[in-house]
Amino acid sequence: MNSTIKILVADDHSLFRSGIIKLLKDHRDIYILAEAENGLELIKKYFEVLPDIALVDIAMPEMSGLEAVAKIKEKDPKVKALFLSMYDTDEYIYRVLKIGGMGLINKNILEGELAYAIEQVCKGEKYFRGKWTALSIEDFIRDFESHQTKDFIPSPEVNFREEQILKFLNEGLSSKDMAESLSLSKKTIDFYRSNLMRKFDLKTSTELIRFAVRYFDAEGKNGAPDTLS
């Protein structure tokens, strides 16, 4: 790298943000410009400091990282966003690609790989697990959409609260994050998740996440879920 890469770090957990900053501070070619703790603050800070790369947690309060980057992209189509998540499954890779993200890395990433991912994104290359080319990304999106929406009919049995849970799952939020956003207990959120799994005969959390993605693709729903008082 010939010049310093300026980074904006966005994550709602201060300890994780501090850990990321600590990992990167000794890299002389990487400089942390600013931090944000939710999606709305990310948008504000982005246009204040104009970083080279936004390092963004998918699951954040106020507005998810995906929604925030989509909003930024409306004003700055050249934004380079590298997403962080506890999950890096195909469903999340698809979501990142669809909003124009440059990459997705697991939060358990090692220091060397994190710096390498940042370097690749700064050069305009996408970074996901495995090797990706422009053609393989196009094939992935086409195949994913074909398999996820084929013969899928959203059930009218989904009630308002369950749809909120599905929306949050689609955005990558954990049960703890959902509980905080909806002012409910984690136990209540887990109850709704279990009920959804039982209702649609889903065996694992991964299957529930896949169902959430398919549900919102088939419905064409957008925007953040409303909360109840």
N, C-alpha and C positions, 0 to 999 in steps of 0.2 A: 504494500500500500504506500502510495506516495504522499498522501495528505491525511489529516486527522478526520476521522468519521465522527460526526456529532450525533449523539443519541438522546432521544426522549424516552424515558422508561415509564410505562403506565401499568400499575398493578395496585389493587385495593389493599393488599397486605403489606404493611410497612416493613416487616421483617424480611419478606421475600424481596422487596425492592432493594433493601439494604444489602441483601446477599448478592443480588445481581450486580449492583454497583461495586461491591467489594471485589467480585470476580473480575470485573472489567477495568478497575482503576489502575492496575499495573500495566495495562496495554497502552503503550505510548501513542498508538495510532487511533485510540478510541477515547472520546471525551464525552462525559455525561453532561448534557446541557440543562436538563430539567427533569422533574418527576411529576406524575399525575396519579391520583388515587381512584378516579372513576372516569367513565366515558365522557361526561360533560367537561370535566377538567382537562381531559386529554385534548379535546377539540380546541379549547381555549389556549392551552399551553402550546399546542402545535403551531398555531398561527402567531404566537408571540415570539417563539424561538426559531421556527422553521428548521427543524433537524434534518439531517441526511436520512436518518432511519428512525421510525417509531417502533420501539420494542413493546408490544402490547399484549396484555393478558386478555384472553377471550372473555372470561367471565368477570365482569365488574358491575358494581351497582350504578344506579342512575341511568346508565346506558351501557350496553355491552360493548366490548372492544370491537366486535364486528360492525355493529351499528355506527359507532363513533368514527371508525375509519371510512365507512361508506359515506358518512356526512362530510368528512374531510375531503374525500375524493371528488365530491361534487364541486368543490372550489379549487382543489389542487389535484388534478388527475395524475400528476407525477409522484404523488406520495408513495414512499416505500415503507411498507408495514411488515414487520416480522412478528408473528403471533406466538404467544406462549400458552400452553395448556397442559393439564395433567393427562389429557387424552390426545393422541395423534393418529386416531383411526381414520379410515377413508371418509367417514361422514364429516369429520372436522376439516380434513384436507379439502374436501369439496366445498364446504362453506367458505373457507379462506380464499380459494380460487375464484369463487363466484362473485365475491365483493372486490376482487382485484388485489388481494394480499400477495406478498412476495414469498411467504414461507410460513411454516409452522414447525415449532420445535417443542419437545417435551420438557416440562419443568425440571425433570431430573437430568437434564443435559449436563455434560461435563464442560468444564471451562474452555478447553481447547476447541471443542465443537461449537460452542456458543460464539466464540470469536471468529471462527471460520465461517459460520452461517452469516454473521454480520458482514464480514468481508465480501461474501458472495452476493448478498442482497445489495450492498453498496455498489457493486459492479453491474447491477441490473439483472443478476441471475436469480432464479427462484430456488428456494432451498426447502426440501422436505426429506423425510427419511427415504433412503434409496436414491437411485439416479433418475433424474427427470429431464426430458427434453421438451421443447415446445410441442412436438408431435405427440409425445406420450401424454402430456397434460391434456391436449385436446381429446385424445382417445379416452382418457380416464373420465373426463367430464361427460362425454357422450355415453360411455358405457354405464357410468354411475346413474345418470338420469334415466336411461333406458330400463335399468333393473329396479330402480327405486320407485318409479311411478307406474310401471306396468301393472295393470289390473288392480291398482290400489284404490279402494273406495273408503274415504274417511267415514267413520261410524258416527251416527247421530247420538250414540250413547255417551259421547264425551261431553261432560258438563263444563260449566264456566271455569271452575277451579282446576279441573283436570287439564283443560286447555291451557291455562296459565302455566301449569307444571310442564306440559309438553313444549310450550314456547321457551321456557327457561332452559329445558334440556337441549332444545335446538340451538340455543345460544351458548351452550357449554357451561352453564352454572351448576355448581354442586348443591346438594341438599342444604348445606349450611348457608350458602349464598341466597338460595331461594327463601329460606326461613327469614333471613334478615330483610330481604326485599319486601316480603309480604307480611312482616310482623307476626309470623307464626313460629311455632316451635319446630325444631328439626324432626321431632317425632311425628308431628302432623304431616310434614312434607313427605316423610318416609311412608306414612300411611297411604297418601294419595299415589305415590309411586308404586307401592305394592298393589293397590287396587287396580291401577292401570295395567300392570303386568298380569294380574289375575284375569281381568276383563278381556284382554286381547291375547291371552295364552302366550305371554312372553316369559322366557326362562331366565334371562340374564339382564343386567343393566345395559350391556352393549346392545342387546335386542331392543330394549326400551328406547335408547338413544336413536337407533336406526328407525324405529317406528315414528319418533318425533320428527325426524328429518323428512320422512316420507309424508307424514301428515301435513306438514306445512308446505311441502312442494306441491302436493295434490290440491290443497286448498287455495294455494296462491296467496297465503296470508303474509302480511308484512307488519313491521312496527313492533314496539314493545308492548307486552301485555299490560292491561290496566290492572291496578291494584284495588283491593277492597279496603274500606276503612274498618 
